[in-house]
């Protein structure tokens, strides 16, 4: 009699191994979907940032030409106007070179925060 009850109970519940196997498969699928979701969010954010960076670069280049032509008009010399703009960029580059460590750290921190912000939105 106890054997019949044990067999009925065994037939109604799948074996533990099958449950563990199904659980592992579901966890694997979930991890895969979360990875795809996180990767696509980071990729989309990266594309948007690249478009913004290119737009800003183009605006910067055209603003540089505008400033150079304006200074050329004021100084009555093209080489003087463009030379002043080149000198301005040389000063900016020197400043960045001197304070490189101070500038790098906040940029790196912002990048890491952006990555983890996208990962935590899952």
TORVOSE-800577 format. One record per residue (C-alpha): residue in three letters; x negated, y, z. Coordinates in steps of 0.5 Angstrom, whole numbers, plus 500, padded with zeros to 3 digits. Layout:
<rs>
ALAXYZ ...
</rs>
This chain:
<rs>
UNK500500500 UNK494505502 UNK491503495 UNK497505491 UNK497512495 UNK490513494 UNK491511486 UNK497516486 UNK493521489 UNK487520484 UNK492520478 UNK495527480 UNK488531482 UNK482530477 UNK476528479 UNK471533483 UNK466532477 UNK471534472 UNK473540476 UNK466543477 UNK465542470 UNK471546468 UNK469551473 UNK462551470 UNK464552463 UNK469558465 UNK463561469 UNK459561463 UNK464564458 UNK465569463 UNK458571463 UNK458571456 UNK463576455 UNK461580460 UNK454580457 UNK457582450 UNK462587453 UNK456591457 UNK451590451 UNK456593446 UNK458599452 UNK450601452 UNK450600444 UNK455605443 UNK453610448 UNK446609445 UNK449611438 UNK452617441 UNK446619444 UNK442619438 UNK447623434 UNK447628439 UNK440628439 UNK439629432 UNK444634432 UNK440638437 UNK434637433 UNK437640427 UNK440646431 UNK433647434 UNK429647427 UNK434652424 UNK434656430 UNK426656430 UNK426658422 UNK431664424 UNK427666430 UNK421666425 UNK424670419 UNK427675424 UNK420676427 UNK417676420 UNK422682419 UNK420685425 UNK412684424 UNK413686417 UNK409679416 UNK411672414 UNK405669417 UNK406674424 UNK413671425 UNK411664424 UNK405665428 UNK409667434 UNK413661433 UNK408657433 UNK404660439 UNK411659443 UNK411652441 UNK404651443 UNK405654450 UNK411650451 UNK407643449 UNK401646454 UNK407647459 UNK410640458 UNK403637458 UNK401640465 UNK407638468 UNK408631465 UNK409627471 UNK414632474 UNK418632468 UNK418624466 UNK421622473 UNK428625472 UNK428623465 UNK427616467 UNK431616473 UNK437619469 UNK436614463 UNK436608469 UNK443611472 UNK446611465 UNK444604464 UNK447602471 UNK453606470 UNK455603463 UNK453596467 UNK458597473 UNK464600469 UNK465592467 
</rs>
